[in-house]
């Protein structure tokens, strides 16, 4: 896993498949993950989507319901 660092980056390149309209404004602080052995290898962490938040919330709901039924029986 790459360490996290918060810095302003002039060398921002959006991942493939994403439009540059989603790019942060120039000079904005962004989280960058990089390889300490080779700092030229870096990436920006992916943003969470509403789908994954919903999926996680439903999973938590099912776990809570399962624990509730286990305590009742």
PQR file of N, CA, C, O and H, with PARSE charges and radii, in Angstrom:
ATOM      1  N   UNK A   1       0.838  -1.176   0.000 -0.4000 1.5000
ATOM      2  CA  UNK A   1       0.000   0.000   0.000 -0.0000 2.0000
ATOM      3  C   UNK A   1       0.880   1.234   0.000  0.5500 1.7000
ATOM      4  O   UNK A   1       1.888   1.287   0.704 -0.5500 1.4000
ATOM      5  N   UNK A   2       0.508   2.199  -0.769 -0.4000 1.5000
ATOM      6  CA  UNK A   2       1.301   3.403  -0.882 -0.0000 2.0000
ATOM      7  C   UNK A   2       0.940   4.391   0.216  0.5500 1.7000
ATOM      8  O   UNK A   2      -0.235   4.515   0.563 -0.5500 1.4000
ATOM      9  H   UNK A   2      -0.311   2.156  -1.341  0.4000 1.0000
ATOM     10  N   UNK A   3       1.923   5.102   0.774 -0.4000 1.5000
ATOM     11  CA  UNK A   3       1.620   6.094   1.804 -0.0000 2.0000
ATOM     12  C   UNK A   3       0.828   7.256   1.232  0.5500 1.7000
ATOM     13  O   UNK A   3       0.884   7.543   0.036 -0.5500 1.4000
ATOM     14  H   UNK A   3       2.877   5.002   0.493  0.4000 1.0000
ATOM     15  N   UNK A   4       0.090   7.915   2.110 -0.4000 1.5000
ATOM     16  CA  UNK A   4      -0.720   9.043   1.679 -0.0000 2.0000
ATOM     17  C   UNK A   4       0.005  10.332   1.987  0.5500 1.7000
ATOM     18  O   UNK A   4       0.666  10.456   3.018 -0.5500 1.4000
ATOM     19  H   UNK A   4       0.044   7.681   3.082  0.4000 1.0000
ATOM     20  N   UNK A   5      -0.120  11.282   1.097 -0.4000 1.5000
ATOM     21  CA  UNK A   5       0.478  12.590   1.304 -0.0000 2.0000
ATOM     22  C   UNK A   5      -0.471  13.620   0.728  0.5500 1.7000
ATOM     23  O   UNK A   5      -1.040  13.420  -0.345 -0.5500 1.4000
ATOM     24  H   UNK A   5      -0.657  11.182   0.260  0.4000 1.0000
ATOM     25  N   UNK A   6      -0.640  14.713   1.436 -0.4000 1.5000
ATOM     26  CA  UNK A   6      -1.499  15.783   0.944 -0.0000 2.0000
ATOM     27  C   UNK A   6      -0.606  16.898   0.443  0.5500 1.7000
ATOM     28  O   UNK A   6       0.130  17.512   1.216 -0.5500 1.4000
ATOM     29  H   UNK A   6      -0.178  14.875   2.307  0.4000 1.0000
ATOM     30  N   UNK A   7      -0.671  17.156  -0.838 -0.4000 1.5000
ATOM     31  CA  UNK A   7       0.161  18.219  -1.390 -0.0000 2.0000
ATOM     32  C   UNK A   7      -0.521  18.793  -2.620  0.5500 1.7000
ATOM     33  O   UNK A   7      -1.427  18.189  -3.195 -0.5500 1.4000
ATOM     34  H   UNK A   7      -1.268  16.658  -1.466  0.4000 1.0000
ATOM     35  N   UNK A   8      -0.078  19.936  -2.994 -0.4000 1.5000
ATOM     36  CA  UNK A   8      -0.612  20.538  -4.201 -0.0000 2.0000
ATOM     37  C   UNK A   8       0.229  20.038  -5.363  0.5500 1.7000
ATOM     38  O   UNK A   8       1.457  20.025  -5.279 -0.5500 1.4000
ATOM     39  H   UNK A   8       0.657  20.427  -2.527  0.4000 1.0000
ATOM     40  N   UNK A   9      -0.405  19.634  -6.422 -0.4000 1.5000
ATOM     41  CA  UNK A   9       0.313  19.025  -7.529 -0.0000 2.0000
ATOM     42  C   UNK A   9       0.051  19.775  -8.825  0.5500 1.7000
ATOM     43  O   UNK A   9      -1.100  20.002  -9.197 -0.5500 1.4000
ATOM     44  H   UNK A   9      -1.403  19.645  -6.490  0.4000 1.0000
ATOM     45  N   UNK A  10       1.103  20.151  -9.498 -0.4000 1.5000
ATOM     46  CA  UNK A  10       0.954  20.778 -10.820 -0.0000 2.0000
ATOM     47  C   UNK A  10       0.924  19.716 -11.904  0.5500 1.7000
ATOM     48  O   UNK A  10       0.529  19.992 -13.036 -0.5500 1.4000
ATOM     49  H   UNK A  10       2.038  19.966  -9.196  0.4000 1.0000
ATOM     50  N   UNK A  11       1.334  18.512 -11.567 -0.4000 1.5000
ATOM     51  CA  UNK A  11       1.430  17.434 -12.533 -0.0000 2.0000
ATOM     52  C   UNK A  11       0.223  16.522 -12.440  0.5500 1.7000
ATOM     53  O   UNK A  11       0.382  15.304 -12.369 -0.5500 1.4000
ATOM     54  H   UNK A  11       1.655  18.288 -10.647  0.4000 1.0000
ATOM     55  N   UNK A  12      -0.962  17.071 -12.438 -0.4000 1.5000
ATOM     56  CA  UNK A  12      -2.182  16.280 -12.303 -0.0000 2.0000
ATOM     57  C   UNK A  12      -2.591  15.738 -13.659  0.5500 1.7000
ATOM     58  O   UNK A  12      -2.705  16.493 -14.625 -0.5500 1.4000
ATOM     59  H   UNK A  12      -1.090  18.061 -12.495  0.4000 1.0000
ATOM     60  N   UNK A  13      -2.810  14.456 -13.734 -0.4000 1.5000
ATOM     61  CA  UNK A  13      -3.351  13.867 -14.950 -0.0000 2.0000
ATOM     62  C   UNK A  13      -4.492  12.944 -14.532  0.5500 1.7000
ATOM     63  O   UNK A  13      -4.268  12.002 -13.771 -0.5500 1.4000
ATOM     64  H   UNK A  13      -2.718  13.843 -12.950  0.4000 1.0000
ATOM     65  N   UNK A  14      -5.708  13.195 -15.011 -0.4000 1.5000
ATOM     66  CA  UNK A  14      -6.840  12.363 -14.598 -0.0000 2.0000
ATOM     67  C   UNK A  14      -6.671  10.940 -15.090  0.5500 1.7000
ATOM     68  O   UNK A  14      -6.104  10.723 -16.161 -0.5500 1.4000
ATOM     69  H   UNK A  14      -5.890  13.960 -15.629  0.4000 1.0000
ATOM     70  N   UNK A  15      -7.155   9.953 -14.321 -0.4000 1.5000
ATOM     71  CA  UNK A  15      -7.085   8.565 -14.770 -0.0000 2.0000
ATOM     72  C   UNK A  15      -7.816   8.378 -16.095  0.5500 1.7000
ATOM     73  O   UNK A  15      -8.698   9.157 -16.456 -0.5500 1.4000
ATOM     74  H   UNK A  15      -7.615  10.130 -13.451  0.4000 1.0000
ATOM     75  N   UNK A  16      -7.433   7.347 -16.794 -0.4000 1.5000
ATOM     76  CA  UNK A  16      -8.085   7.068 -18.082 -0.0000 2.0000
ATOM     77  C   UNK A  16      -9.577   6.894 -17.900  0.5500 1.7000
ATOM     78  O   UNK A  16     -10.029   6.356 -16.889 -0.5500 1.4000
ATOM     79  H   UNK A  16      -6.717   6.714 -16.500  0.4000 1.0000
ATOM     80  N   UNK A  17     -10.342   7.350 -18.878 -0.4000 1.5000
ATOM     81  CA  UNK A  17     -11.783   7.180 -18.841 -0.0000 2.0000
ATOM     82  C   UNK A  17     -12.498   8.298 -18.107  0.5500 1.7000
ATOM     83  O   UNK A  17     -13.728   8.337 -18.101 -0.5500 1.4000
ATOM     84  H   UNK A  17      -9.974   7.787 -19.699  0.4000 1.0000
ATOM     85  N   UNK A  18     -11.771   9.195 -17.497 -0.4000 1.5000
ATOM     86  CA  UNK A  18     -12.403  10.308 -16.783 -0.0000 2.0000
ATOM     87  C   UNK A  18     -12.132  11.586 -17.567  0.5500 1.7000
ATOM     88  O   UNK A  18     -11.055  11.779 -18.129 -0.5500 1.4000
ATOM     89  H   UNK A  18     -10.772   9.164 -17.502  0.4000 1.0000
ATOM     90  N   UNK A  19     -13.120  12.432 -17.585 -0.4000 1.5000
ATOM     91  CA  UNK A  19     -12.944  13.681 -18.306 -0.0000 2.0000
ATOM     92  C   UNK A  19     -12.161  14.660 -17.455  0.5500 1.7000
ATOM     93  O   UNK A  19     -12.138  14.550 -16.229 -0.5500 1.4000
ATOM     94  H   UNK A  19     -13.995  12.275 -17.128  0.4000 1.0000
ATOM     95  N   UNK A  20     -11.525  15.611 -18.101 -0.4000 1.5000
ATOM     96  CA  UNK A  20     -10.761  16.607 -17.362 -0.0000 2.0000
ATOM     97  C   UNK A  20     -11.687  17.575 -16.637  0.5500 1.7000
ATOM     98  O   UNK A  20     -11.220  18.363 -15.815 -0.5500 1.4000
ATOM     99  H   UNK A  20     -11.544  15.701 -19.097  0.4000 1.0000
ATOM    100  N   UNK A  21     -13.001  17.535 -16.923 -0.4000 1.5000
ATOM    101  CA  UNK A  21     -13.950  18.390 -16.222 -0.0000 2.0000
ATOM    102  C   UNK A  21     -14.026  18.007 -14.748  0.5500 1.7000
ATOM    103  O   UNK A  21     -14.394  18.832 -13.911 -0.5500 1.4000
ATOM    104  H   UNK A  21     -13.379  16.894 -17.591  0.4000 1.0000
ATOM    105  N   UNK A  22     -13.677  16.748 -14.421 -0.4000 1.5000
ATOM    106  CA  UNK A  22     -13.715  16.287 -13.039 -0.0000 2.0000
ATOM    107  C   UNK A  22     -12.430  16.625 -12.293  0.5500 1.7000
ATOM    108  O   UNK A  22     -12.309  16.309 -11.110 -0.5500 1.4000
ATOM    109  H   UNK A  22     -13.379  16.078 -15.101  0.4000 1.0000
ATOM    110  N   UNK A  23     -11.475  17.255 -12.954 -0.4000 1.5000
ATOM    111  CA  UNK A  23     -10.197  17.590 -12.341 -0.0000 2.0000
ATOM    112  C   UNK A  23     -10.368  18.689 -11.304  0.5500 1.7000
ATOM    113  O   UNK A  23     -11.201  19.581 -11.462 -0.5500 1.4000
ATOM    114  H   UNK A  23     -11.573  17.512 -13.915  0.4000 1.0000
ATOM    115  N   UNK A  24      -9.572  18.618 -10.242 -0.4000 1.5000
ATOM    116  CA  UNK A  24      -9.633  19.701  -9.256 -0.0000 2.0000
ATOM    117  C   UNK A  24      -9.047  20.975  -9.857  0.5500 1.7000
ATOM    118  O   UNK A  24      -8.266  20.907 -10.805 -0.5500 1.4000
ATOM    119  H   UNK A  24      -8.895  17.893 -10.113  0.4000 1.0000
ATOM    120  N   UNK A  25      -9.411  22.121  -9.324 -0.4000 1.5000
ATOM    121  CA  UNK A  25      -8.873  23.370  -9.859 -0.0000 2.0000
ATOM    122  C   UNK A  25      -7.372  23.460  -9.629  0.5500 1.7000
ATOM    123  O   UNK A  25      -6.842  22.850  -8.700 -0.5500 1.4000
ATOM    124  H   UNK A  25     -10.046  22.177  -8.554  0.4000 1.0000
ATOM    125  N   UNK A  26      -6.703  24.205 -10.459 -0.4000 1.5000
ATOM    126  CA  UNK A  26      -5.255  24.384 -10.348 -0.0000 2.0000
ATOM    127  C   UNK A  26      -4.941  25.000  -8.989  0.5500 1.7000
ATOM    128  O   UNK A  26      -5.577  25.970  -8.577 -0.5500 1.4000
ATOM    129  H   UNK A  26      -7.134  24.700 -11.214  0.4000 1.0000
ATOM    130  N   UNK A  27      -3.957  24.433  -8.297 -0.4000 1.5000
ATOM    131  CA  UNK A  27      -3.558  24.934  -6.984 -0.0000 2.0000
ATOM    132  C   UNK A  27      -4.318  24.312  -5.830  0.5500 1.7000
ATOM    133  O   UNK A  27      -4.006  24.587  -4.671 -0.5500 1.4000
ATOM    134  H   UNK A  27      -3.439  23.645  -8.632  0.4000 1.0000
ATOM    135  N   UNK A  28      -5.318  23.470  -6.121 -0.4000 1.5000
ATOM    136  CA  UNK A  28      -6.101  22.830  -5.058 -0.0000 2.0000
ATOM    137  C   UNK A  28      -5.258  21.761  -4.369  0.5500 1.7000
ATOM    138  O   UNK A  28      -4.410  21.128  -4.998 -0.5500 1.4000
ATOM    139  H   UNK A  28      -5.572  23.247  -7.062  0.4000 1.0000
ATOM    140  N   UNK A  29      -5.495  21.567  -3.088 -0.4000 1.5000
ATOM    141  CA  UNK A  29      -4.793  20.517  -2.351 -0.0000 2.0000
ATOM    142  C   UNK A  29      -5.487  19.186  -2.635  0.5500 1.7000
ATOM    143  O   UNK A  29      -6.707  19.074  -2.516 -0.5500 1.4000
ATOM    144  H   UNK A  29      -6.184  22.080  -2.577  0.4000 1.0000
ATOM    145  N   UNK A  30      -4.706  18.192  -3.006 -0.4000 1.5000
ATOM    146  CA  UNK A  30      -5.244  16.874  -3.308 -0.0000 2.0000
ATOM    147  C   UNK A  30      -4.435  15.819  -2.562  0.5500 1.7000
ATOM    148  O   UNK A  30      -3.272  16.042  -2.227 -0.5500 1.4000
ATOM    149  H   UNK A  30      -3.715  18.283  -3.103  0.4000 1.0000
ATOM    150  N   UNK A  31      -5.054  14.676  -2.305 -0.4000 1.5000
ATOM    151  CA  UNK A  31      -4.364  13.553  -1.681 -0.0000 2.0000
ATOM    152  C   UNK A  31      -3.666  12.773  -2.779  0.5500 1.7000
ATOM    153  O   UNK A  31      -4.276  12.433  -3.793 -0.5500 1.4000
ATOM    154  H   UNK A  31      -5.999  14.495  -2.577  0.4000 1.0000
ATOM    155  N   UNK A  32      -2.381  12.489  -2.576 -0.4000 1.5000
ATOM    156  CA  UNK A  32      -1.590  11.767  -3.571 -0.0000 2.0000
ATOM    157  C   UNK A  32      -0.974  10.556  -2.899  0.5500 1.7000
ATOM    158  O   UNK A  32      -0.433  10.671  -1.800 -0.5500 1.4000
ATOM    159  H   UNK A  32      -1.885  12.766  -1.752  0.4000 1.0000
ATOM    160  N   UNK A  33      -1.045   9.402  -3.534 -0.4000 1.5000
ATOM    161  CA  UNK A  33      -0.374   8.202  -3.044 -0.0000 2.0000
ATOM    162  C   UNK A  33       0.799   7.935  -3.973  0.5500 1.7000
ATOM    163  O   UNK A  33       0.657   7.958  -5.196 -0.5500 1.4000
ATOM    164  H   UNK A  33      -1.485   9.308  -4.427  0.4000 1.0000
ATOM    165  N   UNK A  34       1.966   7.680  -3.375 -0.4000 1.5000
ATOM    166  CA  UNK A  34       3.158   7.503  -4.193 -0.0000 2.0000
ATOM    167  C   UNK A  34       4.029   6.401  -3.622  0.5500 1.7000
ATOM    168  O   UNK A  34       3.915   6.037  -2.452 -0.5500 1.4000
ATOM    169  H   UNK A  34       2.081   7.661  -2.382  0.4000 1.0000
ATOM    170  N   UNK A  35       4.906   5.875  -4.475 -0.4000 1.5000
ATOM    171  CA  UNK A  35       5.850   4.835  -4.099 -0.0000 2.0000
ATOM    172  C   UNK A  35       7.097   5.528  -3.567  0.5500 1.7000
ATOM    173  O   UNK A  35       7.735   6.287  -4.296 -0.5500 1.4000
ATOM    174  H   UNK A  35       4.999   6.170  -5.426  0.4000 1.0000
ATOM    175  N   UNK A  36       7.458   5.278  -2.296 -0.4000 1.5000
ATOM    176  CA  UNK A  36       8.617   5.949  -1.708 -0.0000 2.0000
ATOM    177  C   UNK A  36       9.912   5.559  -2.398  0.5500 1.7000
ATOM    178  O   UNK A  36      10.849   6.356  -2.445 -0.5500 1.4000
ATOM    179  H   UNK A  36       6.939   4.661  -1.704  0.4000 1.0000
ATOM    180  N   UNK A  37       9.978   4.358  -2.929 -0.4000 1.5000
ATOM    181  CA  UNK A  37      11.177   3.921  -3.634 -0.0000 2.0000
ATOM    182  C   UNK A  37      11.309   4.595  -4.997  0.5500 1.7000
ATOM    183  O   UNK A  37      12.421   4.795  -5.485 -0.5500 1.4000
ATOM    184  H   UNK A  37       9.217   3.711  -2.891  0.4000 1.0000
ATOM    185  N   UNK A  38      10.185   4.944  -5.608 -0.4000 1.5000
ATOM    186  CA  UNK A  38      10.178   5.592  -6.927 -0.0000 2.0000
ATOM    187  C   UNK A  38       9.085   6.649  -6.952  0.5500 1.7000
ATOM    188  O   UNK A  38       7.979   6.367  -7.414 -0.5500 1.4000
ATOM    189  H   UNK A  38       9.282   4.782  -5.211  0.4000 1.0000
ATOM    190  N   UNK A  39       9.363   7.875  -6.463 -0.4000 1.5000
ATOM    191  CA  UNK A  39       8.325   8.912  -6.372 -0.0000 2.0000
ATOM    192  C   UNK A  39       7.691   9.295  -7.706  0.5500 1.7000
ATOM    193  O   UNK A  39       6.654   9.957  -7.726 -0.5500 1.4000
ATOM    194  H   UNK A  39      10.261   8.104  -6.088  0.4000 1.0000
ATOM    195  N   UNK A  40       8.298   8.890  -8.815 -0.4000 1.5000
ATOM    196  CA  UNK A  40       7.671   9.198 -10.107 -0.0000 2.0000
ATOM    197  C   UNK A  40       6.421   8.349 -10.323  0.5500 1.7000
ATOM    198  O   UNK A  40       5.601   8.659 -11.188 -0.5500 1.4000
ATOM    199  H   UNK A  40       9.141   8.352  -8.799  0.4000 1.0000
ATOM    200  N   UNK A  41       6.272   7.278  -9.539 -0.4000 1.5000
ATOM    201  CA  UNK A  41       5.060   6.451  -9.589 -0.0000 2.0000
ATOM    202  C   UNK A  41       4.086   6.980  -8.555  0.5500 1.7000
ATOM    203  O   UNK A  41       4.295   6.788  -7.357 -0.5500 1.4000
ATOM    204  H   UNK A  41       6.937   7.027  -8.836  0.4000 1.0000
ATOM    205  N   UNK A  42       3.038   7.633  -8.987 -0.4000 1.5000
ATOM    206  CA  UNK A  42       2.051   8.211  -8.074 -0.0000 2.0000
ATOM    207  C   UNK A  42       0.662   8.058  -8.655  0.5500 1.7000
ATOM    208  O   UNK A  42       0.495   7.830  -9.853 -0.5500 1.4000
ATOM    209  H   UNK A  42       2.868   7.789  -9.960  0.4000 1.0000
ATOM    210  N   UNK A  43      -0.332   8.187  -7.792 -0.4000 1.5000
ATOM    211  CA  UNK A  43      -1.716   8.091  -8.228 -0.0000 2.0000
ATOM    212  C   UNK A  43      -2.596   8.894  -7.283  0.5500 1.7000
ATOM    213  O   UNK A  43      -2.223   9.162  -6.141 -0.5500 1.4000
ATOM    214  H   UNK A  43      -0.196   8.373  -6.819  0.4000 1.0000
ATOM    215  N   UNK A  44      -3.735   9.260  -7.760 -0.4000 1.5000
ATOM    216  CA  UNK A  44      -4.736   9.909  -6.934 -0.0000 2.0000
ATOM    217  C   UNK A  44      -5.748   8.849  -6.540  0.5500 1.7000
ATOM    218  O   UNK A  44      -6.182   8.078  -7.396 -0.5500 1.4000
ATOM    219  H   UNK A  44      -4.039   9.042  -8.688  0.4000 1.0000
ATOM    220  N   UNK A  45      -6.144   8.781  -5.262 -0.4000 1.5000
ATOM    221  CA  UNK A  45      -7.116   7.761  -4.850 -0.0000 2.0000
ATOM    222  C   UNK A  45      -8.456   7.953  -5.547  0.5500 1.7000
ATOM    223  O   UNK A  45      -8.884   9.076  -5.816 -0.5500 1.4000
ATOM    224  H   UNK A  45      -5.791   9.407  -4.566  0.4000 1.0000
ATOM    225  N   UNK A  46      -9.100   6.840  -5.829 -0.4000 1.5000
ATOM    226  CA  UNK A  46     -10.411   6.888  -6.476 -0.0000 2.0000
ATOM    227  C   UNK A  46     -11.444   7.458  -5.516  0.5500 1.7000
ATOM    228  O   UNK A  46     -11.372   7.238  -4.307 -0.5500 1.4000
ATOM    229  H   UNK A  46      -8.753   5.928  -5.611  0.4000 1.0000
ATOM    230  N   UNK A  47     -12.382   8.172  -6.052 -0.4000 1.5000
ATOM    231  CA  UNK A  47     -13.458   8.720  -5.233 -0.0000 2.0000
ATOM    232  C   UNK A  47     -14.554   7.674  -5.082  0.5500 1.7000
ATOM    233  O   UNK A  47     -14.818   6.904  -6.005 -0.5500 1.4000
ATOM    234  H   UNK A  47     -12.441   8.350  -7.034  0.4000 1.0000
ATOM    235  N   UNK A  48     -15.186   7.651  -3.921 -0.4000 1.5000
ATOM    236  CA  UNK A  48     -16.292   6.729  -3.690 -0.0000 2.0000
ATOM    237  C   UNK A  48     -17.521   7.184  -4.474  0.5500 1.7000
ATOM    238  O   UNK A  48     -17.755   8.380  -4.648 -0.5500 1.4000
ATOM    239  H   UNK A  48     -14.971   8.277  -3.171  0.4000 1.0000
ATOM    240  N   UNK A  49     -18.281   6.233  -4.931 -0.4000 1.5000
ATOM    241  CA  UNK A  49     -19.493   6.567  -5.663 -0.0000 2.0000
ATOM    242  C   UNK A  49     -20.702   6.301  -4.777  0.5500 1.7000
ATOM    243  O   UNK A  49     -20.601   5.622  -3.755 -0.5500 1.4000
ATOM    244  H   UNK A  49     -18.090   5.261  -4.789  0.4000 1.0000
ATOM    245  N   UNK A  50     -21.815   6.829  -5.168 -0.4000 1.5000
ATOM    246  CA  UNK A  50     -23.055   6.632  -4.418 -0.0000 2.0000
ATOM    247  C   UNK A  50     -23.417   5.147  -4.371  0.5500 1.7000
ATOM    248  O   UNK A  50     -23.987   4.676  -3.386 -0.5500 1.4000
ATOM    249  H   UNK A  50     -21.897   7.381  -5.998  0.4000 1.0000
ATOM    250  N   UNK A  51     -23.089   4.418  -5.422 -0.4000 1.5000
ATOM    251  CA  UNK A  51     -23.377   2.981  -5.459 -0.0000 2.0000
ATOM    252  C   UNK A  51     -22.692   2.269  -4.301  0.5500 1.7000
ATOM    253  O   UNK A  51     -23.334   1.480  -3.608 -0.5500 1.4000
ATOM    254  H   UNK A  51     -22.626   4.800  -6.222  0.4000 1.0000
ATOM    255  N   UNK A  52     -21.408   2.525  -4.073 -0.4000 1.5000
ATOM    256  CA  UNK A  52     -20.676   1.845  -3.008 -0.0000 2.0000
ATOM    257  C   UNK A  52     -21.162   2.274  -1.634  0.5500 1.7000
ATOM    258  O   UNK A  52     -21.166   1.470  -0.703 -0.5500 1.4000
ATOM    259  H   UNK A  52     -20.887   3.166  -4.636  0.4000 1.0000
ATOM    260  N   UNK A  53     -21.566   3.512  -1.495 -0.4000 1.5000
ATOM    261  CA  UNK A  53     -22.122   3.954  -0.210 -0.0000 2.0000
ATOM    262  C   UNK A  53     -23.430   3.239   0.069  0.5500 1.7000
ATOM    263  O   UNK A  53     -23.668   2.798   1.193 -0.5500 1.4000
ATOM    264  H   UNK A  53     -21.563   4.166  -2.252  0.4000 1.0000
ATOM    265  N   UNK A  54     -24.282   3.119  -0.939 -0.4000 1.5000
ATOM    266  CA  UNK A  54     -25.552   2.406  -0.780 -0.0000 2.0000
ATOM    267  C   UNK A  54     -25.304   0.929  -0.487  0.5500 1.7000
ATOM    268  O   UNK A  54     -25.940   0.354   0.396 -0.5500 1.4000
ATOM    269  H   UNK A  54     -24.089   3.478  -1.852  0.4000 1.0000
ATOM    270  N   UNK A  55     -24.393   0.323  -1.217 -0.4000 1.5000
ATOM    271  CA  UNK A  55     -24.049  -1.081  -1.026 -0.0000 2.0000
ATOM    272  C   UNK A  55     -23.551  -1.318   0.402  0.5500 1.7000
ATOM    273  O   UNK A  55     -23.944  -2.300   1.032 -0.5500 1.4000
ATOM    274  H   UNK A  55     -23.876   0.790  -1.935  0.4000 1.0000
ATOM    275  N   UNK A  56     -22.703  -0.444   0.915 -0.4000 1.5000
ATOM    276  CA  UNK A  56     -22.177  -0.570   2.278 -0.0000 2.0000
ATOM    277  C   UNK A  56     -23.280  -0.374   3.311  0.5500 1.7000
ATOM    278  O   UNK A  56     -23.331  -1.091   4.310 -0.5500 1.4000
ATOM    279  H   UNK A  56     -22.384   0.354   0.403  0.4000 1.0000
ATOM    280  N   UNK A  57     -24.152   0.585   3.077 -0.4000 1.5000
ATOM    281  CA  UNK A  57     -25.258   0.842   4.013 -0.0000 2.0000
ATOM    282  C   UNK A  57     -26.196  -0.358   4.080  0.5500 1.7000
ATOM    283  O   UNK A  57     -26.630  -0.746   5.165 -0.5500 1.4000
ATOM    284  H   UNK A  57     -24.110   1.168   2.266  0.4000 1.0000
ATOM    285  N   UNK A  58     -26.509  -0.943   2.934 -0.4000 1.5000
ATOM    286  CA  UNK A  58     -27.372  -2.131   2.923 -0.0000 2.0000
ATOM    287  C   UNK A  58     -26.695  -3.302   3.629  0.5500 1.7000
ATOM    288  O   UNK A  58     -27.348  -4.055   4.352 -0.5500 1.4000
ATOM    289  H   UNK A  58     -26.157  -0.628   2.053  0.4000 1.0000
ATOM    290  N   UNK A  59     -25.396  -3.457   3.422 -0.4000 1.5000
ATOM    291  CA  UNK A  59     -24.661  -4.521   4.109 -0.0000 2.0000
ATOM    292  C   UNK A  59     -24.713  -4.342   5.622  0.5500 1.7000
ATOM    293  O   UNK A  59     -24.932  -5.301   6.362 -0.5500 1.4000
ATOM    294  H   UNK A  59     -24.866  -2.846   2.835  0.4000 1.0000
ATOM    295  N   UNK A  60     -24.510  -3.103   6.075 -0.4000 1.5000
ATOM    296  CA  UNK A  60     -24.577  -2.820   7.512 -0.0000 2.0000
ATOM    297  C   UNK A  60     -25.974  -3.090   8.049  0.5500 1.7000
ATOM    298  O   UNK A  60     -26.125  -3.600   9.159 -0.5500 1.4000
ATOM    299  H   UNK A  60     -24.332  -2.323   5.474  0.4000 1.0000
ATOM    300  N   UNK A  61     -26.993  -2.753   7.269 -0.4000 1.5000
ATOM    301  CA  UNK A  61     -28.377  -3.003   7.680 -0.0000 2.0000
ATOM    302  C   UNK A  61     -28.631  -4.502   7.853  0.5500 1.7000
ATOM    303  O   UNK A  61     -29.237  -4.922   8.839 -0.5500 1.4000
ATOM    304  H   UNK A  61     -26.870  -2.340   6.367  0.4000 1.0000
ATOM    305  N   UNK A  62     -28.166  -5.305   6.893 -0.4000 1.5000
ATOM    306  CA  UNK A  62     -28.365  -6.755   6.980 -0.0000 2.0000
ATOM    307  C   UNK A  62     -27.595  -7.359   8.149  0.5500 1.7000
ATOM    308  O   UNK A  62     -28.081  -8.292   8.790 -0.5500 1.4000
ATOM    309  H   UNK A  62     -27.674  -4.963   6.092  0.4000 1.0000
ATOM    310  N   UNK A  63     -26.413  -6.848   8.433 -0.4000 1.5000
ATOM    311  CA  UNK A  63     -25.652  -7.336   9.586 -0.0000 2.0000
ATOM    312  C   UNK A  63     -26.407  -7.010  10.862  0.5500 1.7000
ATOM    313  O   UNK A  63     -26.532  -7.865  11.739 -0.5500 1.4000
ATOM    314  H   UNK A  63     -26.018  -6.090   7.913  0.4000 1.0000
ATOM    315  N   UNK A  64     -26.915  -5.785  10.982 -0.4000 1.5000
ATOM    316  CA  UNK A  64     -27.664  -5.388  12.170 -0.0000 2.0000
ATOM    317  C   UNK A  64     -28.924  -6.245  12.327  0.5500 1.7000
ATOM    318  O   UNK A  64     -29.252  -6.665  13.436 -0.5500 1.4000
ATOM    319  H   UNK A  64     -26.814  -5.091  10.269  0.4000 1.0000
ATOM    320  N   UNK A  65     -29.624  -6.501  11.233 -0.4000 1.5000
ATOM    321  CA  UNK A  65     -30.830  -7.338  11.308 -0.0000 2.0000
ATOM    322  C   UNK A  65     -30.459  -8.754  11.722  0.5500 1.7000
ATOM    323  O   UNK A  65     -31.156  -9.355  12.538 -0.5500 1.4000
ATOM    324  H   UNK A  65     -29.358  -6.160  10.331  0.4000 1.0000
ATOM    325  N   UNK A  66     -29.381  -9.295  11.180 -0.4000 1.5000
ATOM    326  CA  UNK A  66     -28.937 -10.649  11.547 -0.0000 2.0000
ATOM    327  C   UNK A  66     -28.566 -10.743  13.017  0.5500 1.7000
ATOM    328  O   UNK A  66     -28.913 -11.716  13.687 -0.5500 1.4000
ATOM    329  H   UNK A  66     -28.815  -8.807  10.516  0.4000 1.0000
ATOM    330  N   UNK A  67     -27.865  -9.738  13.520 -0.4000 1.5000
ATOM    331  CA  UNK A  67     -27.516  -9.738  14.945 -0.0000 2.0000
ATOM    332  C   UNK A  67     -28.765  -9.616  15.813  0.5500 1.7000
ATOM    333  O   UNK A  67     -28.854 -10.232  16.875 -0.5500 1.4000
ATOM    334  H   UNK A  67     -27.584  -8.948  12.976  0.4000 1.0000
ATOM    335  N   UNK A  68     -29.729  -8.818  15.357 -0.4000 1.5000
ATOM    336  CA  UNK A  68     -30.982  -8.674  16.098 -0.0000 2.0000
ATOM    337  C   UNK A  68     -31.738  -9.990  16.186  0.5500 1.7000
ATOM    338  O   UNK A  68     -32.242 -10.354  17.248 -0.5500 1.4000
ATOM    339  H   UNK A  68     -29.657  -8.317  14.495  0.4000 1.0000
ATOM    340  N   UNK A  69     -31.816 -10.705  15.066 -0.4000 1.5000
ATOM    341  CA  UNK A  69     -32.500 -11.996  15.085 -0.0000 2.0000
ATOM    342  C   UNK A  69     -31.746 -13.006  15.934  0.5500 1.7000
ATOM    343  O   UNK A  69     -32.368 -13.832  16.602 -0.5500 1.4000
ATOM    344  H   UNK A  69     -31.406 -10.410  14.203  0.4000 1.0000
ATOM    345  N   UNK A  70     -30.425 -12.958  15.921 -0.4000 1.5000
ATOM    346  CA  UNK A  70     -29.619 -13.891  16.707 -0.0000 2.0000
ATOM    347  C   UNK A  70     -29.822 -13.656  18.199  0.5500 1.7000
ATOM    348  O   UNK A  70     -29.817 -14.606  18.983 -0.5500 1.4000
ATOM    349  H   UNK A  70     -29.919 -12.287  15.378  0.4000 1.0000
ATOM    350  N   UNK A  71     -30.000 -12.403  18.595 -0.4000 1.5000
ATOM    351  CA  UNK A  71     -30.200 -12.107  20.016 -0.0000 2.0000
ATOM    352  C   UNK A  71     -31.597 -12.494  20.479  0.5500 1.7000
ATOM    353  O   UNK A  71     -31.790 -12.839  21.644 -0.5500 1.4000
ATOM    354  H   UNK A  71     -30.004 -11.631  17.958  0.4000 1.0000
ATOM    355  N   UNK A  72     -32.582 -12.438  19.567 -0.4000 1.5000
ATOM    356  CA  UNK A  72     -33.958 -12.783  19.922 -0.0000 2.0000
ATOM    357  C   UNK A  72     -34.123 -14.280  20.080  0.5500 1.7000
ATOM    358  O   UNK A  72     -34.855 -14.738  20.957 -0.5500 1.4000
ATOM    359  H   UNK A  72     -32.425 -12.157  18.620  0.4000 1.0000
ATOM    360  N   UNK A  73     -33.447 -15.046  19.237 -0.4000 1.5000
ATOM    361  CA  UNK A  73     -33.574 -16.518  19.294 -0.0000 2.0000
ATOM    362  C   UNK A  73     -32.743 -17.018  20.392  0.5500 1.7000
ATOM    363  O   UNK A  73     -32.693 -18.225  20.629 -0.5500 1.4000
ATOM    364  H   UNK A  73     -32.852 -14.674  18.525  0.4000 1.0000
TER
END
